[in-house]
């Protein structure tokens, strides 16, 4: 038997167990599915593991509370803030307050993804115990419109848990593009300019051939197939989650929507996104993918897609949505060749890049410069406003404002 004390015996009066319960409450407020059973399991896990340092304690709680790949970053932020004894509240307030401009010669540090969501959850749990409840107030319509405008322009990575839930509902209600195109297949029509000889002769035979009743046909209107290739690397995971909600909404209303996720390997999640419930669909995608928040091998994954899937899903004027920041880890030796092949295989190739949210963005990275000459449009995708702009752009054949050549001219 070990002489080390149990969790209930540490911290004077079992304060560690109480802190684990408060920590679980903060995780639940930050958006993680943590229930009372998980709290009991976490206390039992820490007691059974006999943790000896901070790292052991971290991974013991991580094994219980984190059930999806995308929850790891939120858990890491919450653990770092919650279990710091000195300056915890000051750190929360500082992370929620507006950032002051950086000093001359000093680079401004970008906010970490998920930090605002965790800070708000921790601060909210403290307010519930210390502050009295405020009386309900009527919110004017002007304030409601203002909040909606703020949500439209807010970056996905800096949204709180409540704002993410509102954004998901807004994506569900998003008006999808009316991008029907005429195909070569003919369908019957009541009247028109094209006579259908076969149906006309069949009609005449029914009456003995005395009268020929003309039948007409026209070219069918169909939505073109949409193929989405989504980057799930660490720098893209916060944006990919909400973009998958957009693809789930699109899949519910369209028959021919194919979704692929790639990081270090390519995974087809089209069947997983066909689930009715969006949370269940994303949970299936997360369970199916093994390299979430890992590295990026764009050239290798595009080569696999071109070799195994392009002839299956890129027919009948398909539109490809390439969702990535273009930061290739393996170099850009074969990337231009794979991009050129992908461009020739589809009717329209749209590159969606969250890095375009920065005003000072320049196409200087080697991977970005290798990909830009082979895309039809280069668009930002970082908030609800850019997602609505994408839906409108899909209904148009061309869009001069998203011309990728102007980005190459700025550097060249």
C-alpha positions in Angstrom: 0.0 0.0 0.0 1.2 3.5 -0.8 1.5 6.0 2.0 0.4 8.9 -0.2 -2.9 10.5 0.9 -6.0 10.2 -1.1 -7.8 13.1 -2.8 -10.3 13.4 0.0 -7.5 13.8 2.5 -5.6 16.5 0.6 -6.1 20.2 0.8 -7.3 20.3 4.3 -11.0 19.6 3.9 -11.2 18.0 0.5 -10.7 21.3 -1.3 -9.2 19.5 -4.3 -12.4 17.5 -4.9 -14.4 20.7 -4.6 -12.1 22.5 -7.1 -12.5 19.7 -9.6 -16.3 20.1 -9.3 -15.9 23.9 -9.9 -13.5 23.2 -12.8 -16.0 20.9 -14.4 -18.7 23.5 -14.0 -16.5 26.0 -15.8 -15.8 23.5 -18.6 -19.6 22.9 -19.0 -20.1 26.7 -19.3 -17.3 26.9 -21.9 -19.2 24.4 -24.1 -17.8 20.9 -23.1 -20.4 18.2 -22.4 -19.4 17.6 -18.7 -22.0 16.1 -16.3 -22.0 15.0 -12.7 -20.9 11.5 -13.6 -17.8 13.0 -15.2 -17.0 14.8 -12.0 -17.1 11.6 -10.0 -15.0 9.9 -12.6 -12.4 12.7 -12.5 -12.1 12.5 -8.7 -11.7 8.8 -8.9 -9.2 9.0 -11.7 -7.0 11.5 -9.8 -7.2 9.3 -6.7 -6.3 6.1 -8.6 -3.5 7.7 -10.6 -1.7 9.0 -7.5 -0.6 12.1 -9.4 2.8 13.4 -8.5 3.1 16.6 -10.6 1.1 19.1 -12.6 1.5 17.1 -15.8 0.0 13.9 -14.3 -2.9 15.9 -12.9 -3.5 17.6 -16.3 -3.6 14.3 -18.2 -5.8 12.6 -15.6 -8.5 15.2 -15.9 -7.9 15.4 -19.7 -8.7 11.6 -20.0 -12.1 12.1 -18.3 -13.3 15.5 -19.5 -12.1 15.6 -23.1 -14.2 13.4 -25.4 -13.6 15.1 -28.8 -10.5 16.3 -30.6 -11.8 19.9 -30.8 -12.3 20.1 -27.0 -8.6 19.7 -26.2 -7.7 23.3 -26.9 -10.6 24.6 -24.7 -9.6 22.2 -21.9 -6.0 23.4 -22.1 -7.0 27.1 -21.8 -9.3 26.3 -18.9 -6.7 24.3 -17.0 -4.0 26.9 -17.4 -6.3 29.7 -16.1 -8.2 27.8 -13.4 -5.4 26.0 -11.7 -3.1 29.1 -11.4 -3.2 30.3 -7.8 -1.9 33.8 -8.3 -3.6 36.4 -10.5 -6.3 34.1 -11.8 -9.1 36.7 -11.7 -6.8 39.4 -13.0 -5.8 37.1 -15.9 -9.5 36.5 -16.8 -10.3 40.3 -16.7 -7.3 41.1 -18.8 -8.2 38.5 -21.4 -11.7 39.9 -21.7 -10.8 43.6 -21.8 -10.0 45.3 -25.1 -6.4 44.8 -26.2 -4.2 47.9 -26.0 -2.1 48.7 -29.1 1.4 47.2 -29.1 4.4 49.4 -28.3 6.6 50.6 -31.2 8.9 47.8 -32.4 6.9 45.2 -30.4 4.7 42.7 -32.3 1.2 42.4 -31.0 0.4 39.0 -29.7 -2.7 37.4 -31.3 -5.4 36.1 -28.9 -5.3 32.4 -28.4 -8.2 30.4 -29.8 -10.8 29.6 -27.1 -9.3 31.8 -24.5 -12.2 34.2 -24.4 -14.7 31.4 -24.1 -12.9 29.9 -21.2 -12.4 33.2 -19.5 -16.0 34.1 -19.7 -17.0 30.7 -18.3 -14.7 31.0 -15.3 -15.7 34.6 -14.6 -19.4 33.7 -14.9 -19.1 30.9 -12.4 -17.6 33.4 -9.9 -20.3 36.0 -10.5 -23.1 33.6 -9.9 -22.0 33.1 -6.2 -20.8 36.6 -5.4 -23.2 39.0 -7.2 -27.0 39.2 -6.7 -29.3 38.6 -9.6 -30.1 41.6 -11.7 -33.7 42.4 -12.6 -34.8 41.5 -16.1 -34.7 44.4 -18.5 -36.5 45.0 -21.8 -34.0 45.1 -24.7 -34.9 47.6 -27.4 -35.0 46.5 -31.1 -32.1 48.8 -31.8 -29.9 46.9 -29.3 -30.9 43.6 -30.8 -29.9 44.7 -34.2 -26.6 46.0 -32.9 -25.8 42.7 -31.2 -26.7 40.9 -34.4 -24.3 43.1 -36.3 -21.6 42.5 -33.8 -22.1 38.7 -34.1 -22.0 39.0 -37.9 -18.5 40.5 -37.9 -17.0 38.7 -34.9 -14.2 36.2 -35.6 -15.1 32.5 -35.1 -12.0 31.8 -33.0 -12.8 34.6 -30.5 -16.5 33.7 -30.0 -17.8 32.7 -26.6 -19.7 29.5 -26.1 -23.1 31.4 -26.2 -22.0 33.2 -29.3 -21.0 30.0 -31.0 -24.5 28.5 -30.3 -26.1 31.6 -31.8 -23.8 31.4 -34.8 -24.8 27.8 -35.3 -28.4 28.8 -35.3 -27.7 31.6 -37.7 -25.9 29.2 -40.1 -28.9 26.8 -40.0 -31.2 29.7 -41.0 -28.8 30.9 -43.7 -30.3 31.4 -47.2 -28.5 29.0 -49.5 -27.5 29.9 -53.0 -29.8 29.5 -56.0 -27.2 28.1 -58.3 -29.1 25.9 -60.6 -27.5 25.2 -64.0 -28.9 23.6 -67.2 -27.6 20.1 -67.8 -27.6 18.1 -71.0 -30.3 15.8 -69.7 -33.8 16.5 -71.1 -37.0 16.4 -69.1 -40.6 16.6 -70.3 -42.2 20.1 -70.6 -45.8 21.3 -71.0 -44.7 23.7 -73.8 -41.5 24.9 -75.3 -39.3 25.3 -78.4 -37.9 21.7 -78.5 -40.2 19.0 -79.8 -39.8 15.5 -78.3 -40.2 13.2 -81.3 -40.4 9.9 -79.4 -43.2 11.1 -77.1 -45.0 12.7 -80.0 -45.0 9.5 -82.0 -46.2 7.5 -79.0 -49.1 9.9 -78.5 -50.1 9.6 -82.2 -50.2 5.8 -82.0 -52.7 5.9 -79.2 -55.2 7.6 -81.5 -54.4 5.4 -84.5 -52.1 7.9 -86.1 -54.8 10.2 -87.4 -53.7 13.2 -85.2 -50.2 13.9 -84.1 -50.1 15.6 -80.7 -46.8 17.3 -80.2 -44.8 16.8 -77.0 -42.1 19.0 -75.8 -39.0 18.7 -73.7 -36.3 21.0 -72.3 -32.9 20.8 -70.6 -33.1 19.9 -66.9 -32.1 22.4 -64.1 -30.1 21.0 -61.3 -27.8 22.2 -58.6 -24.2 21.4 -59.4 -22.4 19.1 -57.1 -20.4 20.8 -54.3 -17.2 19.2 -53.1 -15.6 20.6 -49.9 -12.0 19.9 -49.0 -11.5 21.2 -45.4 -8.3 21.6 -43.5 -8.4 20.4 -39.9 -4.9 21.4 -38.8 -4.4 23.2 -35.4 -4.6 26.7 -37.0 -7.8 25.9 -38.8 -9.8 23.7 -36.3 -11.9 26.6 -34.8 -13.0 27.7 -38.2 -13.5 24.2 -39.6 -16.0 23.3 -36.9 -18.4 26.2 -37.8 -17.8 25.6 -41.6 -18.9 22.0 -41.1 -22.2 23.4 -39.7 -22.6 25.3 -43.0 -21.9 22.1 -45.0 -24.3 20.1 -42.8 -27.1 22.7 -43.6 -26.1 22.4 -47.3 -26.1 18.6 -47.2 -29.7 18.6 -45.7 -31.0 20.6 -48.7 -28.8 19.2 -51.5 -28.3 15.6 -52.6 -24.9 16.0 -54.1 -22.6 17.5 -51.4 -19.3 15.7 -50.7 -17.1 16.6 -47.8 -13.5 15.6 -47.2 -11.3 16.5 -44.2 -7.5 16.6 -44.5 -4.6 17.2 -42.2 -1.9 14.6 -42.6 -4.3 12.3 -44.4 -7.6 12.5 -46.3 -10.9 11.4 -44.8 -14.3 11.2 -46.5 -17.0 12.3 -44.0 -19.8 12.7 -46.5 -21.9 10.0 -44.9 -21.3 11.2 -41.4 -22.7 14.7 -42.3 -26.0 13.2 -43.5 -27.1 12.7 -40.0 -30.2 14.9 -39.1 -28.8 16.3 -35.9 -25.9 18.7 -36.5 -24.2 17.8 -33.1 -24.4 14.1 -33.9 -23.1 14.7 -37.4 -20.1 16.6 -36.1 -19.5 14.0 -33.4 -19.4 11.3 -36.1 -16.9 13.3 -38.1 -14.7 13.8 -35.1 -14.7 10.1 -34.3 -13.9 9.2 -37.9 -10.9 11.6 -38.2 -7.7 10.6 -36.5 -5.5 13.6 -37.3 -7.6 16.5 -36.0 -5.5 19.6 -35.0 -2.4 18.0 -36.3 0.0 19.0 -39.1 -0.9 19.9 -42.7 0.2 18.0 -45.9 -1.8 19.8 -48.6 0.1 18.4 -51.6 -0.1 14.8 -50.4 -3.8 15.0 -49.5 -4.7 16.6 -52.9 -2.7 13.9 -54.7 -4.8 11.3 -52.9 -8.0 13.1 -53.7 -7.1 13.5 -57.4 -6.1 9.8 -57.7 -9.0 8.2 -55.7 -12.0 10.6 -55.7 -11.9 13.2 -58.5 -13.5 11.0 -61.1 -16.2 9.9 -58.7 -17.4 13.3 -57.4 -16.2 16.0 -59.8 -18.6 15.3 -62.6 -21.5 17.5 -64.0 -19.9 20.9 -63.4 -18.9 20.4 -59.8 -17.9 23.4 -57.6 -14.9 22.8 -55.2 -14.6 24.7 -52.0 -11.0 24.4 -50.7 -10.9 25.5 -47.1 -7.3 26.0 -45.9 -4.8 28.6 -44.9 -2.3 27.3 -47.5 0.5 26.9 -45.0 2.1 23.7 -46.3 4.4 21.7 -44.0 6.1 19.5 -46.6 7.1 22.2 -49.1 5.4 23.1 -52.4 7.3 20.8 -54.8 4.3 18.9 -56.1 1.6 21.3 -54.9 1.2 23.3 -58.2 0.8 20.1 -60.2 -2.0 18.8 -57.9 -3.7 22.2 -57.8 -3.7 22.4 -61.6 -5.2 18.9 -62.0 -7.9 19.8 -59.4 -8.7 23.0 -61.3 -9.1 21.2 -64.6 -11.3 18.6 -63.1 -14.0 21.0 -61.8 -16.1 23.8 -63.2 -15.1 26.3 -60.5 -12.5 26.2 -57.7 -13.0 28.6 -54.7 -10.3 28.9 -52.1 -11.6 30.0 -48.6 -8.8 31.3 -46.4 -9.3 32.6 -42.8 -5.9 34.5 -43.1 -7.7 37.1 -45.3 -9.3 38.5 -42.2 -6.0 40.4 -41.6 -5.8 43.8 -43.4 -2.1 43.4 -43.9 -2.2 39.9 -45.5 0.2 39.3 -48.3 0.7 36.2 -50.4 4.3 35.6 -49.4 4.2 32.1 -48.2 5.5 29.6 -50.7 2.5 27.3 -50.5 0.0 30.2 -51.0 1.9 31.4 -54.0 2.0 27.9 -55.5 -1.8 27.5 -55.1 -3.1 31.0 -56.1 -2.6 30.7 -59.9 -4.9 27.7 -60.0 -8.0 29.0 -58.3 -10.9 30.9 -59.7 -11.8 32.8 -56.5 -9.9 33.7 -53.3 -12.3 34.5 -50.4 -12.1 35.1 -46.6 -14.0 32.8 -44.3 -13.8 33.8 -40.7 -17.2 35.1 -39.6 -20.9 35.0 -40.4 -20.7 37.9 -42.8 -18.1 36.2 -44.9 -20.2 33.0 -44.9 -23.2 34.9 -46.2 -21.0 36.4 -48.9 -19.9 32.9 -49.9 -23.5 31.8 -50.2 -24.3 34.7 -52.5 -21.2 34.2 -54.5 -22.0 30.6 -55.2 -25.2 31.8 -57.0 -23.1 33.8 -59.4 -20.9 32.6 -62.2 -18.0 35.0 -61.7 -17.0 37.5 -59.1 -14.3 40.1 -59.8 -13.9 41.1 -56.2 -12.4 37.7 -55.3 -9.9 37.6 -58.2 -6.8 35.8 -57.0 -4.5 37.5 -59.5 -4.6 40.8 -57.6 -2.9 39.1 -54.6 -0.1 37.9 -56.8 0.4 41.3 -58.3 0.8 42.9 -54.8 3.8 40.7 -54.1 5.2 40.4 -57.6 
